[in-house]
Amino acid sequence: MPHFLCRLNPPRPTFIVDMTEEERALMGAHQVYWRPFVEVGTVIAMGAVADPTGGWGVAIIEAASLEALRGLLDRDPVVLANRGFAYESYLMPAIAVRPGDGKAPVSSISP
């Protein structure tokens, strides 16, 4: 199954350090939305990136297709809130994943 690198761009470069209480609550809803996908392994990794030019979010997501990925991203509460968040998504033609629960490393090569 294909893997995608997803970058979540916040509404402003300073967002990570100066979000409002309303935005903090929205980020809480974002985390609640993605948690089940992390637990079942759809999301390989996700988190904030402390880029000196402005923080952003990153996730590596396994999805059946770009369309399936878009469906997941489009249902994210930060996107639905229409507050200036935007995803960029890139197919990862090859990936190696560290074993997590005794399974062998996963490698994927997509056409």
Secondary structure, 3 states (H helix, E strand, C coil): CCEEEEEEECCCCCHHHHCCHHHHHHHHHHHHHHHHHHHCCCEEEEEEECCCCCCEEEEEEECCCHHHHHHHHHCCHHHHCCCCCEEEEEEECEEEECCCCCCCCEEEECC
